[in-house]
Every structure is written in C-alpha cells, then in structure tokens.
Amino acid sequence: EITRNAALDAFAKGGRWQAALDVLAAVPQFQRCATASSLAATACARAAQWNWAFQLLPRSQDGGLLLDVAGSNALLGACRQRGLWQLALWLLLEQFAPLSPPAACTAKGVNQQE
C-alpha cells in the first residue's frame, strides 16, 4: 500500500495521469481505496484530464463520494480549470457537505481567480 501510494504520488506530481490510471487498473481493489483514487485523480486533474479525475473517485454504498482532502481538492481544482462552477458548487453542497473540513478548505480554491 505504501509503495503504491508513493508511486501514485510521484505520478501526480509529475502529471503522469496515464501511469496513475495504469496502477489503478492493475489491481481492481485499488479503485475502492480513497487515498489511491484521490492520488490518481490529482494526477488527472493536474494534467487537465478532469473527466478522468471525476470518474476515478470511488463511491460508497449509498452513492456518495469517498474522498480525502487531496481528492476533494483535485476534483474541485479540475472543475475550476474547466470553468465548471456549477459542478463544483454541486459537489460542495451535495457530496462534500458531510466532510466539513475538506469542503471548507476547498471552497477558497474554487473561488480564486487565476
């Protein structure tokens, strides 16, 4: 798990989103791990692959998103890059509401101007 996350973190920092997707595809249970999916989503978002970032995020049994702070930031940052403020607002209000600290941390990033 540590090695996997270290590799995904390196891919995220290097913008190697396809390599991150390959790591997740190699072992299906990685896709249910919030940390692994969040790191891969970060790699996708940094490479302006917002559609992949959104699709990677694992879903809980009740349909809500399972994210850590980095995943929340990655997805909202991808929305910001693409000008998808409606999607960002929906995520903040509907999906991230139970995660008050991540939502509070990411709200500032969505509103910032380039």
Number of C-alpha atoms within 10 A of each C-alpha: 10 7 8 14 19 13 18 29 21 15 22 23 15 12 20 19 26 16 17 26 21 12 20 21 12 10 9 10 10 18 21 16 17 22 23 29 29 31 29 35 33 34 30 29 28 22 18 18 19 25 14 20 28 21 12 24 26 21 16 12 8 6 9 14 19 21 25 17 16 18 27 27 23 26 30 28 23 27 24 22 17 12 12 15 15 11 14 22 16 12 18 22 12 12 18 21 14 12 15 11 11 19 20 13 13 22 17 9 13 21 11 8 6 5
